[in-house]
């Protein structure tokens, strides 16, 4: 019969396998979370700093929006941009009672990285019922951030 000391490595491996098998998307999302510091006047006044993961955007006051990556339409610049659907569409109350899209429900956001001298990340917010066909199609606000490294 194996001794306790010989079983310890086996138990550790079984425990690790159980943890990995049971880990949810939240664990993966937490590992890839980015922290953005607000730099534009609109971001400072409305969103504050942001925590971004592949499944949600969390604003400084703790309000969150669930996001799902979708294919980017041809009218968008190809470099470092990703379009996301907001599910369900929402316009959360953020800092000082301000709203992300002026009381219109946000349906899509476009995250553009390193596109502007104003910041590392540009967050463009859309309120249309269909995915925007170009950057101006249904645009209701734009916010700029620096990624915390």
DOKEBA-730101 format. One record per atom (N, C-alpha, C, O): residue in three letters; chain; atom name; x, y, z. Coordinates in pm, whole numbers, plus 50000, padded with zeros to 5 digits. Layout:
N
(ALA A CA (X Y Z))
...
This chain:
149
(UNK A N (50084 49882 50000))
(UNK A CA (50000 50000 50000))
(UNK A C (50089 50124 50000))
(UNK A O (50182 50132 50080))
(UNK A N (50062 50223 49912))
(UNK A CA (50145 50343 49905))
(UNK A C (50134 50424 50033))
(UNK A O (50030 50427 50098))
(UNK A N (50242 50490 50068))
(UNK A CA (50244 50574 50186))
(UNK A C (50185 50711 50153))
(UNK A O (50169 50747 50037))
(UNK A N (50154 50786 50259))
(UNK A CA (50097 50920 50241))
(UNK A C (50189 51009 50158))
(UNK A O (50141 51083 50072))
(UNK A N (50318 51003 50182))
(UNK A CA (50411 51090 50110))
(UNK A C (50412 51058 49960))
(UNK A O (50433 51148 49878))
(UNK A N (50391 50933 49925))
(UNK A CA (50387 50897 49783))
(UNK A C (50255 50939 49718))
(UNK A O (50252 50964 49598))
(UNK A N (50147 50948 49795))
(UNK A CA (50017 50987 49742))
(UNK A C (50003 51139 49726))
(UNK A O (49921 51185 49647))
(UNK A N (50081 51216 49797))
(UNK A CA (50069 51362 49792))
(UNK A C (50083 51419 49651))
(UNK A O (50001 51501 49612))
(UNK A N (50185 51378 49572))
(UNK A CA (50194 51432 49436))
(UNK A C (50076 51391 49348))
(UNK A O (50031 51469 49264))
(UNK A N (50026 51271 49368))
(UNK A CA (49911 51224 49290))
(UNK A C (49788 51306 49325))
(UNK A O (49714 51348 49236))
(UNK A N (49765 51328 49454))
(UNK A CA (49651 51410 49498))
(UNK A C (49662 51551 49444))
(UNK A O (49562 51610 49404))
(UNK A N (49782 51607 49444))
(UNK A CA (49802 51742 49391))
(UNK A C (49767 51748 49243))
(UNK A O (49705 51844 49199))
(UNK A N (49806 51647 49167))
(UNK A CA (49774 51643 49024))
(UNK A C (49624 51629 49001))
(UNK A O (49568 51693 48912))
(UNK A N (49559 51544 49080))
(UNK A CA (49414 51527 49068))
(UNK A C (49343 51657 49102))
(UNK A O (49249 51695 49032))
(UNK A N (49387 51725 49206))
(UNK A CA (49328 51853 49244))
(UNK A C (49347 51956 49134))
(UNK A O (49253 52028 49099))
(UNK A N (49466 51965 49079))
(UNK A CA (49493 52059 48970))
(UNK A C (49406 52029 48850))
(UNK A O (49352 52121 48789))
(UNK A N (49391 51902 48814))
(UNK A CA (49306 51863 48701))
(UNK A C (49161 51903 48726))
(UNK A O (49094 51952 48635))
(UNK A N (49113 51884 48848))
(UNK A CA (48975 51921 48882))
(UNK A C (48956 52071 48872))
(UNK A O (48853 52118 48824))
(UNK A N (49054 52146 48918))
(UNK A CA (49044 52292 48912))
(UNK A C (49041 52338 48767))
(UNK A O (48958 52421 48730))
(UNK A N (49130 52284 48686))
(UNK A CA (49135 52324 48545))
(UNK A C (49009 52282 48471))
(UNK A O (48960 52358 48388))
(UNK A N (48957 52166 48498))
(UNK A CA (48837 52119 48431))
(UNK A C (48715 52200 48473))
(UNK A O (48624 52222 48393))
(UNK A N (48714 52245 48597))
(UNK A CA (48598 52320 48645))
(UNK A C (48610 52469 48632))
(UNK A O (48517 52541 48670))
(UNK A N (48719 52519 48578))
(UNK A CA (48735 52663 48568))
(UNK A C (48639 52719 48466))
(UNK A O (48617 52659 48360))
(UNK A N (48582 52833 48497))
(UNK A CA (48483 52894 48409))
(UNK A C (48548 53000 48322))
(UNK A O (48667 53030 48337))
(UNK A N (48469 53056 48231))
(UNK A CA (48515 53166 48148))
(UNK A C (48556 53286 48230))
(UNK A O (48638 53367 48187))
(UNK A N (48498 53298 48352))
(UNK A CA (48534 53410 48438))
(UNK A C (48681 53406 48473))
(UNK A O (48747 53510 48476))
(UNK A N (48735 53287 48500))
(UNK A CA (48877 53276 48535))
(UNK A C (48962 53318 48417))
(UNK A O (49060 53391 48434))
(UNK A N (48926 53272 48298))
(UNK A CA (49002 53309 48179))
(UNK A C (48989 53459 48154))
(UNK A O (49086 53525 48118))
(UNK A N (48868 53512 48173))
(UNK A CA (48848 53656 48151))
(UNK A C (48927 53738 48252))
(UNK A O (48983 53841 48217))
(UNK A N (48931 53692 48376))
(UNK A CA (49006 53766 48478))
(UNK A C (49154 53769 48443))
(UNK A O (49223 53868 48468))
(UNK A N (49203 53660 48386))
(UNK A CA (49344 53653 48350))
(UNK A C (49378 53750 48237))
(UNK A O (49493 53793 48225))
(UNK A N (49279 53785 48154))
(UNK A CA (49305 53874 48041))
(UNK A C (49247 54014 48062))
(UNK A O (49235 54091 47967))
(UNK A N (49211 54046 48185))
(UNK A CA (49154 54178 48214))
(UNK A C (49256 54287 48186))
(UNK A O (49375 54274 48216))
(UNK A N (49206 54396 48129))
(UNK A CA (49289 54515 48108))
(UNK A C (49229 54627 48191))
(UNK A O (49107 54636 48208))
(UNK A N (49314 54712 48243))
(UNK A CA (49269 54830 48317))
(UNK A C (49302 54952 48232))
(UNK A O (49416 54972 48191))
(UNK A N (49200 55033 48208))
(UNK A CA (49216 55154 48128))
(UNK A C (49194 55276 48217))
(UNK A O (49097 55281 48293))
(UNK A N (49284 55373 48207))
(UNK A CA (49270 55499 48280))
(UNK A C (49209 55602 48186))
(UNK A O (49259 55623 48075))
(UNK A N (49103 55666 48231))
(UNK A CA (49035 55768 48149))
(UNK A C (49129 55885 48123))
(UNK A O (49194 55934 48215))
(UNK A N (49136 55931 47996))
(UNK A CA (49221 56045 47962))
(UNK A C (49145 56157 47890))
(UNK A O (49186 56272 47899))
(UNK A N (49038 56126 47820))
(UNK A CA (48963 56232 47752))
(UNK A C (48864 56295 47849))
(UNK A O (48826 56234 47949))
(UNK A N (48822 56416 47818))
(UNK A CA (48725 56484 47906))
(UNK A C (48598 56403 47921))
(UNK A O (48543 56392 48031))
(UNK A N (48550 56346 47810))
(UNK A CA (48426 56268 47819))
(UNK A C (48446 56143 47905))
(UNK A O (48358 56109 47985))
(UNK A N (48558 56075 47890))
(UNK A CA (48584 55956 47972))
(UNK A C (48599 55993 48119))
(UNK A O (48547 55923 48207))
(UNK A N (48668 56102 48148))
(UNK A CA (48685 56145 48287))
(UNK A C (48551 56180 48350))
(UNK A O (48528 56150 48467))
(UNK A N (48462 56244 48275))
(UNK A CA (48334 56291 48328))
(UNK A C (48226 56183 48332))
(UNK A O (48138 56188 48418))
(UNK A N (48233 56086 48241))
(UNK A CA (48121 55992 48228))
(UNK A C (48156 55851 48273))
(UNK A O (48085 55794 48355))
(UNK A N (48264 55793 48221))
(UNK A CA (48294 55652 48253))
(UNK A C (48391 55635 48367))
(UNK A O (48382 55539 48443))
(UNK A N (48485 55729 48380))
(UNK A CA (48595 55708 48473))
(UNK A C (48682 55597 48419))
(UNK A O (48674 55563 48301))
(UNK A N (48765 55541 48504))
(UNK A CA (48852 55431 48462))
(UNK A C (48767 55307 48433))
(UNK A O (48655 55294 48483))
(UNK A N (48822 55217 48352))
(UNK A CA (48748 55101 48304))
(UNK A C (48831 54975 48323))
(UNK A O (48953 54976 48310))
(UNK A N (48761 54866 48354))
(UNK A CA (48822 54732 48350))
(UNK A C (48756 54659 48235))
(UNK A O (48633 54647 48230))
(UNK A N (48837 54611 48141))
(UNK A CA (48787 54548 48020))
(UNK A C (48831 54402 48015))
(UNK A O (48948 54372 48037))
(UNK A N (48737 54312 47988))
(UNK A CA (48768 54171 47963))
(UNK A C (48699 54132 47833))
(UNK A O (48618 54209 47781))
(UNK A N (48729 54016 47779))
(UNK A CA (48662 53974 47656))
(UNK A C (48512 53951 47671))
(UNK A O (48442 53932 47571))
(UNK A N (48460 53952 47794))
(UNK A CA (48317 53927 47814))
(UNK A C (48242 54042 47880))
(UNK A O (48119 54039 47885))
(UNK A N (48312 54143 47930))
(UNK A CA (48242 54256 47991))
(UNK A C (48330 54379 48003))
(UNK A O (48453 54372 48002))
(UNK A N (48261 54492 48015))
(UNK A CA (48325 54620 48043))
(UNK A C (48271 54664 48178))
(UNK A O (48149 54673 48196))
(UNK A N (48360 54693 48273))
(UNK A CA (48317 54739 48406))
(UNK A C (48367 54882 48423))
(UNK A O (48487 54909 48410))
(UNK A N (48274 54972 48451))
(UNK A CA (48307 55113 48466))
(UNK A C (48347 55145 48609))
(UNK A O (48329 55063 48699))
(UNK A N (48400 55264 48629))
(UNK A CA (48455 55303 48759))
(UNK A C (48355 55289 48873))
(UNK A O (48393 55254 48984))
(UNK A N (48227 55317 48847))
(UNK A CA (48127 55307 48954))
(UNK A C (48075 55165 48976))
(UNK A O (47984 55144 49055))
(UNK A N (48134 55066 48905))
(UNK A CA (48096 54927 48924))
(UNK A C (47991 54876 48827))
(UNK A O (47967 54755 48821))
(UNK A N (47928 54964 48752))
(UNK A CA (47829 54919 48653))
(UNK A C (47901 54846 48542))
(UNK A O (48014 54880 48507))
(UNK A N (47836 54744 48486))
(UNK A CA (47900 54661 48384))
(UNK A C (47808 54639 48265))
(UNK A O (47686 54649 48277))
(UNK A N (47869 54609 48152))
(UNK A CA (47796 54571 48031))
(UNK A C (47857 54441 47980))
(UNK A O (47979 54430 47969))
(UNK A N (47772 54343 47949))
(UNK A CA (47821 54219 47889))
(UNK A C (47845 54242 47741))
(UNK A O (47764 54307 47674))
(UNK A N (47957 54190 47689))
(UNK A CA (47992 54209 47550))
(UNK A C (48024 54074 47484))
(UNK A O (48068 53979 47549))
(UNK A N (48001 54070 47352))
(UNK A CA (48035 53953 47272))
(UNK A C (48101 54003 47144))
(UNK A O (48045 54086 47073))
(UNK A N (48220 53953 47116))
(UNK A CA (48291 53992 46994))
(UNK A C (48214 53943 46872))
(UNK A O (48164 53831 46870))
(UNK A N (48204 54030 46770))
(UNK A CA (48140 53994 46644))
(UNK A C (48231 54038 46530))
(UNK A O (48318 54122 46551))
(UNK A N (48212 53982 46411))
(UNK A CA (48297 54022 46298))
(UNK A C (48285 54171 46269))
(UNK A O (48176 54229 46276))
(UNK A N (48396 54232 46237))
(UNK A CA (48401 54375 46206))
(UNK A C (48358 54396 46061))
(UNK A O (48413 54332 45971))
(UNK A N (48261 54484 46036))
(UNK A CA (48221 54513 45898))
(UNK A C (48336 54574 45818))
(UNK A O (48431 54627 45875))
(UNK A N (48328 54565 45686))
(UNK A CA (48434 54613 45598))
(UNK A C (48462 54762 45610))
(UNK A O (48574 54804 45582))
(UNK A N (48366 54842 45651))
(UNK A CA (48384 54987 45660))
(UNK A C (48472 55033 45775))
(UNK A O (48497 55153 45788))
(UNK A N (48518 54941 45858))
(UNK A CA (48602 54978 45972))
(UNK A C (48748 54957 45939))
(UNK A O (48783 54869 45861))
(UNK A N (48834 55039 45999))
(UNK A CA (48978 55020 45975))
(UNK A C (49021 54884 46030))
(UNK A O (48974 54843 46136))
(UNK A N (49110 54816 45961))
(UNK A CA (49147 54682 46001))
(UNK A C (49241 54672 46121))
(UNK A O (49239 54571 46192))
(UNK A N (49320 54772 46145))
(UNK A CA (49426 54760 46247))
(UNK A C (49371 54771 46388))
(UNK A O (49311 54872 46426))
(UNK A N (49391 54666 46464))
(UNK A CA (49368 54665 46610))
(UNK A C (49230 54713 46651))
(UNK A O (49218 54784 46750))
(UNK A N (49126 54675 46578))
(UNK A CA (48990 54710 46620))
(UNK A C (48906 54584 46635))
(UNK A O (48928 54485 46565))
(UNK A N (48811 54590 46727))
(UNK A CA (48719 54479 46747))
(UNK A C (48582 54536 46780))
(UNK A O (48569 54624 46864))
(UNK A N (48481 54485 46712))
(UNK A CA (48343 54526 46735))
(UNK A C (48279 54426 46832))
(UNK A O (48299 54305 46821))
(UNK A N (48200 54478 46928))
(UNK A CA (48132 54395 47026))
(UNK A C (47984 54429 47029))
(UNK A O (47946 54545 47015))
(UNK A N (47901 54326 47047))
(UNK A CA (47757 54345 47068))
(UNK A C (47735 54354 47219))
(UNK A O (47796 54280 47296))
(UNK A N (47648 54445 47261))
(UNK A CA (47612 54460 47402))
(UNK A C (47487 54375 47426))
(UNK A O (47388 54387 47354))
(UNK A N (47492 54290 47528))
(UNK A CA (47380 54200 47553))
(UNK A C (47348 54197 47702))
(UNK A O (47430 54151 47781))
(UNK A N (47233 54244 47740))
(UNK A CA (47131 54311 47660))
(UNK A C (47169 54457 47637))
(UNK A O (47250 54513 47711))
(UNK A N (47110 54519 47533))
(UNK A CA (47137 54662 47512))
(UNK A C (47105 54741 47638))
(UNK A O (47004 54716 47704))
(UNK A N (47191 54837 47670))
(UNK A CA (47174 54911 47795))
(UNK A C (47242 55047 47784))
(UNK A O (47324 55068 47696))
(UNK A N (47208 55136 47872))
(UNK A CA (47278 55263 47885))
(UNK A C (47289 55293 48035))
(UNK A O (47209 55368 48090))
(UNK A N (47388 55233 48100))
(UNK A CA (47397 55243 48246))
(UNK A C (47423 55384 48295))
(UNK A O (47487 55465 48228))
(UNK A N (47371 55412 48413))
(UNK A CA (47401 55538 48480))
(UNK A C (47543 55525 48534))
(UNK A O (47575 55431 48607))
(UNK A N (47628 55621 48497))
(UNK A CA (47768 55615 48535))
(UNK A C (47802 55730 48630))
(UNK A O (47719 55766 48713))
(UNK A N (47920 55787 48619))
(UNK A CA (47964 55891 48712))
(UNK A C (47873 56013 48706))
(UNK A O (47829 56055 48598))
(UNK A N (47845 56069 48821))
(UNK A CA (47766 56192 48835))
(UNK A C (47631 56184 48765))
(UNK A O (47579 56286 48720))
(UNK A N (47574 56064 48755))
(UNK A CA (47444 56047 48691))
(UNK A C (47448 56052 48539))
(UNK A O (47343 56047 48475))
(UNK A N (47568 56061 48481))
(UNK A CA (47581 56063 48335))
(UNK A C (47557 55925 48277))
(UNK A O (47571 55823 48346))
(UNK A N (47522 55923 48150))
(UNK A CA (47501 55797 48079))
(UNK A C (47598 55786 47962))
(UNK A O (47642 55886 47906))
(UNK A N (47629 55663 47929))
(UNK A CA (47726 55634 47824))
(UNK A C (47683 55688 47688))
(UNK A O (47767 55735 47611))
(UNK A N (47553 55681 47659))
(UNK A CA (47503 55718 47526))
(UNK A C (47387 55816 47536))
(UNK A O (47302 55820 47447))
(UNK A N (47383 55895 47642))
(UNK A CA (47279 55998 47655))
(UNK A C (47138 55944 47661))
(UNK A O (47050 56000 47597))
(UNK A N (47114 55839 47736))
(UNK A CA (46982 55778 47757))
(UNK A C (46933 55698 47637))
(UNK A O (46816 55660 47631))
(UNK A N (47020 55671 47541))
(UNK A CA (46985 55578 47433))
(UNK A C (47056 55447 47462))
(UNK A O (47168 55447 47512))
(UNK A N (46993 55337 47434))
(UNK A CA (47052 55207 47465))
(UNK A C (47172 55178 47376))
(UNK A O (47166 55189 47254))
(UNK A N (47281 55141 47441))
(UNK A CA (47404 55104 47370))
(UNK A C (47384 54962 47317))
(UNK A O (47349 54871 47392))
(UNK A N (47409 54945 47187))
(UNK A CA (47392 54814 47125))
(UNK A C (47525 54754 47079))
(UNK A O (47539 54632 47073))
(UNK A N (47622 54841 47046))
(UNK A CA (47753 54795 46999))
(UNK A C (47861 54890 47051))
(UNK A O (47837 55009 47070))
(UNK A N (47981 54836 47073))
(UNK A CA (48097 54919 47101))
(UNK A C (48211 54871 47012))
(UNK A O (48224 54752 46982))
(UNK A N (48293 54966 46972))
(UNK A CA (48412 54936 46894))
(UNK A C (48532 54973 46978))
(UNK A O (48545 55086 47024))
(UNK A N (48622 54876 47000))
(UNK A CA (48744 54900 47075))
(UNK A C (48858 54910 46975))
(UNK A O (48887 54814 46902))
(UNK A N (48922 55026 46972))
(UNK A CA (49035 55049 46881))
(UNK A C (49157 55076 46964))
(UNK A O (49155 55162 47052))
(UNK A N (49262 55004 46937))
(UNK A CA (49384 55018 47015))
(UNK A C (49490 55095 46938))
(UNK A O (49511 55071 46819))
(UNK A N (49556 55188 47006))
(UNK A CA (49668 55265 46951))
(UNK A C (49631 55338 46822))
(UNK A O (49710 55341 46728))
(UNK A N (49511 55396 46817))
(UNK A CA (49469 55466 46697))
(UNK A C (49484 55616 46707))
(UNK A O (49481 55685 46605))
(UNK A N (49501 55667 46826))
(UNK A CA (49494 55810 46843))
(UNK A C (49604 55859 46936))
(UNK A O (49642 55790 47030))
(UNK A N (49654 55980 46911))
(UNK A CA (49749 56037 47006))
(UNK A C (49683 56071 47139))
(UNK A O (49751 56097 47238))
(UNK A N (49549 56070 47142))
(UNK A CA (49477 56102 47265))
(UNK A C (49479 55988 47366))
(UNK A O (49448 56009 47483))
(UNK A N (49515 55868 47323))
(UNK A CA (49518 55757 47416))
(UNK A C (49551 55626 47348))
(UNK A O (49554 55617 47225))
(UNK A N (49576 55523 47430))
(UNK A CA (49605 55389 47379))
(UNK A C (49480 55319 47326))
(UNK A O (49488 55240 47233))
(UNK A N (49366 55350 47387))
(UNK A CA (49242 55281 47354))
(UNK A C (49132 55383 47326))
(UNK A O (49114 55479 47400))
(UNK A N (49061 55360 47217))
(UNK A CA (48944 55441 47184))
(UNK A C (48823 55350 47195))
(UNK A O (48819 55243 47134))
(UNK A N (48723 55392 47272))
(UNK A CA (48599 55318 47286))
(UNK A C (48489 55398 47218))
(UNK A O (48450 55504 47266))
(UNK A N (48440 55347 47105))
(UNK A CA (48332 55414 47032))
(UNK A C (48202 55340 47063))
(UNK A O (48197 55217 47058))
(UNK A N (48097 55416 47094))
(UNK A CA (47971 55361 47141))
(UNK A C (47863 55386 47036))
(UNK A O (47851 55497 46984))
(UNK A N (47784 55282 47006))
(UNK A CA (47680 55289 46901))
(UNK A C (47544 55251 46957))
(UNK A O (47534 55174 47053))
(UNK A N (47439 55308 46896))
(UNK A CA (47304 55281 46945))
(UNK A C (47209 55227 46838))
(UNK A O (47088 55228 46859))
(UNK A N (47258 55182 46726))
(UNK A CA (47172 55130 46620))
(UNK A C (47121 54990 46646))
(UNK A O (47174 54918 46731))
(UNK A N (47015 54951 46572))
(UNK A CA (46959 54817 46588))
(UNK A C (47039 54712 46512))
(UNK A O (47031 54594 46544))
(UNK A N (47116 54754 46412))
(UNK A CA (47203 54664 46335))
(UNK A C (47348 54700 46362))
(UNK A O (47377 54812 46404))
(UNK A N (47438 54606 46338))
(UNK A CA (47580 54642 46354))
(UNK A C (47615 54759 46262))
(UNK A O (47570 54763 46148))
(UNK A N (47693 54853 46312))
(UNK A CA (47728 54969 46228))
(UNK A C (47806 54923 46104))
(UNK A O (47890 54833 46111))
(UNK A N (47777 54987 45991))
(UNK A CA (47844 54954 45865))
(UNK A C (47975 55031 45848))
(UNK A O (48061 54991 45770))
(UNK A N (47989 55141 45923))
(UNK A CA (48113 55219 45921))
(UNK A C (48125 55290 46055))
(UNK A O (48034 55282 46138))
(UNK A N (48234 55359 46077))
(UNK A CA (48260 55419 46209))
(UNK A C (48158 55525 46250))
(UNK A O (48137 55546 46370))
(UNK A N (48094 55592 46156))
(UNK A CA (47998 55697 46191))
(UNK A C (47855 55650 46199))
(UNK A O (47769 55728 46240))
(UNK A N (47826 55528 46161))
(UNK A CA (47691 55474 46152))
(UNK A C (47632 55443 46290))
(UNK A O (47658 55336 46345))
(UNK A N (47553 55537 46346))
(UNK A CA (47493 55516 46477))
(UNK A C (47583 55552 46593))
(UNK A O (47553 55520 46708))
(UNK A N (47695 55619 46564))
(UNK A CA (47788 55658 46671))
(UNK A C (47723 55759 46764))
(UNK A O (47667 55858 46719))
(UNK A N (47731 55733 46895))
(UNK A CA (47673 55830 46989))
(UNK A C (47776 55888 47085))
(UNK A O (47749 55990 47148))
(UNK A N (47894 55827 47099))
(UNK A CA (47997 55884 47187))
(UNK A C (48130 55812 47163))
(UNK A O (48134 55698 47116))
(UNK A N (48239 55882 47197))
(UNK A CA (48373 55826 47188))
(UNK A C (48450 55863 47314))
(UNK A O (48442 55977 47361))
(UNK A N (48523 55768 47368))
(UNK A CA (48599 55785 47491))
(UNK A C (48741 55737 47468))
(UNK A O (48765 55643 47392))
(UNK A N (48838 55804 47535))
(UNK A CA (48980 55768 47519))
(UNK A C (49041 55731 47654))
(UNK A O (49010 55791 47757))
(UNK A N (49130 55630 47650))
(UNK A CA (49194 55575 47771))
(UNK A C (49340 55543 47744))
(UNK A O (49382 55526 47630))
(UNK A N (49416 55534 47854))
(UNK A CA (49551 55479 47852))
(UNK A C (49543 55344 47920))
(UNK A O (49483 55332 48027))
(UNK A N (49603 55243 47860))
(UNK A CA (49608 55112 47925))
(UNK A C (49710 55116 48037))
(UNK A O (49819 55171 48021))
(UNK A N (49674 55059 48151))
(UNK A CA (49766 55049 48264))
(UNK A C (49853 54928 48239))
(UNK A O (49803 54817 48217))
(UNK A N (49982 54948 48241))
(UNK A CA (50075 54838 48213))
(UNK A C (50140 54791 48339))
(UNK A O (50221 54699 48336))
